[in-house]
């Protein structure tokens, strides 16, 4: 024997019936915060900001990166680790 019960109710009515808390205000605040953070992060991805960040590091960052790659290649070829 197979019995099928179909209940037509809204999510709010289902939450109330099951005794679950109403988290709609919390959800709205989280969505607002996420939107604010995404907007702030999108501003950092503009070409102007990317150029400012790249220029700020200057030659020092390029030298450090070059040393890192040289050490990585040296270790890959069996060279001793620098102390």
Long-range contacts (C-beta under 8 A, 24 or more apart in sequence): none
